[in-house]
Amino acid sequence: VFFGSGVGFEAEESTGEPVIERVISRAEFIGGLSDAELSGLISAGRNSPDVEVFLLRLKLGNGSLDLDSEHMQTGVAAMVSKGLINQARADEIRKL
């Protein structure tokens, strides 16, 4: 298992159907990265505004990460585009 399970439920206001929120802590996300992935992320942040923004959001966030948020999806895509992770790894992160 890559990360812990952080699934929450809320009712969708328009339909009343449950909406599954996939939220994990920043610590779980960072702890789930290998040393090489984390090192690459930090190094890439020095030269890539996209990666730097993702790192900033990780540092300054409220302690939890919504795996389905636009910011998280953009950050994971930036990791792929910079060669920090491959697409299979990105898919693994998205499926948590």
Secondary structure as GFF3:
##gff-version 3
##sequence-region A 1 96
A	DSSP	beta_strand	7	11	.	.	.	ID=ss1
A	DSSP	beta_strand	18	25	.	.	.	ID=ss2
A	DSSP	alpha_helix	26	32	.	.	.	ID=ss3
A	DSSP	alpha_helix	35	45	.	.	.	ID=ss4
A	DSSP	alpha_helix	49	60	.	.	.	ID=ss5
A	DSSP	beta_strand	64	66	.	.	.	ID=ss6
A	DSSP	alpha_helix	70	81	.	.	.	ID=ss7
A	DSSP	alpha_helix	87	94	.	.	.	ID=ss8
###
